[in-house]
Amino acid sequence: MSDRANQFIELAVPGVTNLKPYVPGKPISELERELGIRDSVKLASNENPLGCSEKAKAAILDELGGVALYPDGGGVELRAALAEKHAIDPNRITLGNGSNDVLDMIARVFLAPGYESLFSQYAFAVYPISSQAVGATLNIAPAREYGHDLEEMANRVGDKTRVVWIANPNNPTGTWLNGEELEGFIAALPANVIVVVDEAYIEYVDEPDYPDASQWLDRYPNLIVTRTFSKSYGLASLRVGYGLAHADITDLLNRVRQPFNVNSMALAAARAALEDQAFIRQSVEMNRKGMQQLTSAFESMGLEYIPSVGNFVTVDVGRPAAEVDQALLRAGCITRPVGNYGLPNHLRITVGAEADNKRVLSALKEALAV
């Protein structure tokens, strides 16, 4: 079997052979099946502990009667709603099966062997995966205080640089860039370098100088901004996200976008979710309180953490996090070790409901006492 597998590896394109698959957070069902545990708590995947809007649930139910029909391949109604939200023409919006889908489209359109993909140390794992899969060279800029060092990134831009990726806030570290420094970086980039600003967690940020990069699209035609409905909107399982860009870029992305890449229930739920901003405010307030609960506990336990403006916080447990993770799993608590990001002693913990946060913190304290 191994000999045949090696033969298949040789058939794969070069960029794929050295890739490691993206590892998602462990599902509750898998943990309970493996360890026979019930009533587990999952704070691993940055999901919304409130679920999703009741309006979104109603919209999903309304779509069930048409489940045998293909969805609207152009997502016309959702793009119209997003166009109104962002005061932008619908032909500048690309819908994706989650924002990851849009990120992958960007790599397929603009990257290839001979081109460089530039991103920061501790950047979201999809950037190197999508870039390497199409044969691009990875240019990884060292981080500064776990976040983007824009000066170092600017110094690394060269003739072969084709795409620059910036997550603001960054995942998995939760760090962020203010408007002046980020726009200054974008403005200085050559016009033939695409810059992607991934704003998956933007709704959670409450900082006075945090920028909405979508406001800069008319000034920088080489800018793409991506958003998702998976986090604050609570539609992670439906997989729907989008990109905002110059119409010419959107045209190119749509050339590689798979037909019917967003299903009917996702399209309907996202439209309804946009209308329920009261739910978003409730989610953000719960996140604020939960973040305080987690970080205060870390401080009382003497644990260092990376200050975060997302719906998660990454904490240094002072020892190999994989060992601590196993103890947490046995206690029915799922968090996210981030050794794959080069942070072997850190756990990323999603901000959950108060009771779930309390349970994970109690289990963490016990695991560290051993």
N, C-alpha and C positions, 0 to 999 in steps of 0.2 A: 504493500500500500504506500509506504513512504517513497519508494522509487518512482511510482507513478505520480505521486504528488509533486516530486521534484521536477518531473518532466512537464507538468502543467505550469509550474512556476516559471520554467524557462520559456514558456509560450506567452507569458504575460508581458505587457509593455514595461519598460524599465522603471518608470515612476511608481508602478504598483508593487513591484517585487519587495521593496523594503518598507512598505507601509505596514503599520499596525492598525487594526480596526479601532474605531472609536468605541470606547467602553462607557456605556451609559450607567446611571445609578441603578443599583440592584432593585428590581421590582419587589413589592411587598409579597406577592404570591410566591416568588422564587425563594425568598428567605423563609417564609412559613412552611413551604414544601420541604426545604432542605433541613430545617432544624425543628420542625414540628411546633413552631411558635404561633400563637394567635395574638391578635390585637397589637400588631407591630406599628411602629411610628417611622415614617419615611421623611427625612429632612436632607435629601441627597441631590435633588434635581431641580431646585429653585422653582418649585411649583407653588401655586397660590393656595394657601390653606383654606381659603373661603370657597374654593371651587370656582364656578363661573356665575355670571349674572343669570338671574331667573329669566330675563328677557332672551338671553342666548339659549337657554334650555327650551323655552317655548318655540323658538325659531327652529331648533333641531327637530322637535316633534312634528312641526308643520311640514318638514321636508321628507318625512319617512314615507309618505305616500308615493313619492317619486323616486324611490331608491333604485328602481330598475332602469332609470333613465340616466344618460350621461349628464354631468353638470354643464353649466355654461362655461365653455372653454375659455372665454375671454374675461369671465368674472365681471361683467359689465356693471352690475348694480353695486358690488363691493368697491370696485374702482371709482365709481361715481361718488360713493360715500367718503372714500379716502381723499378723493380730489377736493371735496368740499372741506374736509377737515384740515387739509394742508394748503388750501387755496392754490391748487396746482392743476394743470391739465391732466385728464385721465391717461393720455398717451405718454405720460412720464412715470407711470406706475407699473411695476412688474409684480405679479402675484406669485407666491411660491408655496410649496408644500413645507411650510415653516420657513423662517428666514434663512435656515441652512441651505435650502434649495436655491435661493437667490444667490447666496455666497458661492455655491458650486457653479451656478451659471456664469458668474463673473469670472471665475477661474477658467472655465472652458472657453469663454469668448476672448479673454485678453492674455492668457498665459499659455506657454508652450516651451519646449526645449530651447534653450538659448536666452530665455527671459528670466528675470529675477522677481521673486515675490518677497516683499519686505514687511516684516512684522516684528513685534516686540517679544522678548523673552516673557514667558508666562502668558502668552496670548492664547485666545480660544483655539482649541484643538482642530477645529474645522479648517482654519486658514492653512496650516501646513498640509493637512490631509488632501484638501481639494487642489492645492498648488502642486504638490508632489505627484498626485495622480495624473496630471497632464504634463508632467516632465519638467516643470519649472524648477529653477534653482532657488533654494530657500536662503534668505538673507535675514538672520535673526539678530536684532539689536539688543544688547544687554539692557536689562531693566534698570530703572532708578527708583529705589524705595518701593519695589514690587510693581511699579507702574511704568508707563511709557517715558522714555528719555527721548524727547522729540529732537533735541540737538544732535544726539547720536544717530537717530534715524535719518535726519536730514543729511548728515555727513555720509551716509551709506547709499544715498540715491545716486545712481550712475546711469550710463547709457543703456544698460540692460534692464534697469528697473522698469517694470510695467505696471505692477499693482502694489499699493501700500494699504495695509489693513490696520485699522485702529478701532478697538472696542471702547466705547465710552458710555457707561462705566465698563471697566475691564472684568472679564470672567476668566479665571477664578479668583482674582485678587480683590475686586471691588473698588479699585483705585479709579480716579477720574481726572479729566483735564478741563481746565476752565476755558472760557470762550476766547480770550485774548491769545493764549498760547496755541490752542488748536487751530484757530483761523489763521494765525500767523504762519503756522507750519504749512497749512493747505495752500495759502497764497504764494508761498515760495516754491512750491513744487512745479516742475516743468509741466506744460500743458499736455504733454503726451504720456504722463503718468496718471493712471487711475488711482484715486484715493477712496477707500471705502470706510465710512464711519458707521459702525455697527452699534445701534442704540437700542438693544434688546431690553434694557432695564431702565429706560429713560423715565418712565412714569413714577418710579420710586425715588428719584433724585429730588432732594429739597436743599439745593445750594444756590445762593443768590447769583453766582457767576457761572453756573453750569449752562452750557450752550445747547440749543436745539439746532443741530447742523442742517436740518432741512430748510432753515431760513436762508441758507447761503447758496442754494442750488443755482440761482440765477447768476450769481457772481462767479461761480467756479464750475464750468461745464464738465470738468473731469471728475466731479464729486458724485459719489453714490451713497445714499443713506439707506440703511436697512432697519426695519422694525419687525416686531413679532406680536402675535396674539397669544403666545404660549405662557407668558409670565403674568403680568398684572391682570390681563383679561381672562386668564384661567382656561384657555382652550388648548392646552398642550397636546392632548391626545388627538385633536382634530387636525393639527399640523397646518397652520396658515400664517404666513408672513408676507412681507412685501418690500420692494425696493423703490426708492424715489431717485430720479436721475434726469439728465438731459434726454429729450425725446429720441435723439439719435442713438444714445446708449441703450435706452429701453427697447428700441427696434432691434438692436443686436441681441440683447438678452432674450427677447421673444423668439428669435430664430432657433435658439437651442432649448427653449423651455418645452418640456414634455406636454403633449396634449392632455387636457383635463387634469392638470397637476394639482388642482385644489377641488376637493369634493363638494357636493351640493350642501351638505350639512355644515361644513366648515364655512362656506361662503355666506350662508344664511346666519349662522351664529356670530360670525365676525361683524356683519352689518348690524345685528341687534346689539352686540356688545359695545359698539361705538356709541350707541345712543344712551347707554347706561353709565354715565360718568359718575353717578352717585356710588355705584359699585366700586369704581376705581378709587374714589376718595376713601371709601371704607377699607379697601385693601391696603392702600398706602398708610392709613392710620394704624391698622393692625401691624403692619410691617415696622412702623416707627417704634411702637411699643415693644414688639418682639425683639427688635435689634437692641434696644436698651436692656431688655431682660437678659439676652445672651451675653452682651459685652460686659455688663455689670458682674455677671457670674464669672466670666473669664478673669476679670480683674481681681475678684475676691479669691479665685483659685491660683492667682499668680501666673496666669497664662498670657503670653503676648499674642495679639491678633492684629490683622491688617485692617485698619479702618476702612469701612465699606459704605458705599451709598447705594448698593443694590438691595436685593432681598435675600442676601446670604452674607456670611462672614467666614473668613478663613483664619483658623487659629493654629498656633504652634503648640503642639502637645508635649514638646520636649523630649520626644523619643520617636522611634519609627512608628508612623501613624498607622501602618498596616496592622501592627499588633493591637493597637488601641481599637482600630476598626473592628477587628474580630471579636473583641470583648463586647463592644457595643452591639454587634449583630446578635451575639448570644443573649443579650438583654432585650432583644427585639427592637433595636434602634438602628436605622439605616442612615448613615452620613456618607460623605464622599472623601476618601483619601485622594490626595492630588500629587502623589509621587510621579505620576505620568507627566506632570507639568514641571518637574524638577523641584518639587517641594515635598521631600520625603517625610518630613516631620509635621506636616500640616493636614488638618481636616477642613474641608469646606462644609459648613452647616447652613442649610436653608433656614430662614426665619419662618417658623411655623406658628400655629396657634399657641396660646399661653400654656396650656396643659402639655402639649407635645414638646415645647421647648423645655419645660420643667423636667419632663421625663428623660429627655436626652441629656440634659445637664447633670441630673442625678446619676445616670449611667456612666457619664464621662468621669465624674468625680470618683466613682467606685473603681472604674478601670484604671485611673491614674494612681489610685491608692495602693495598687498591687505592687 
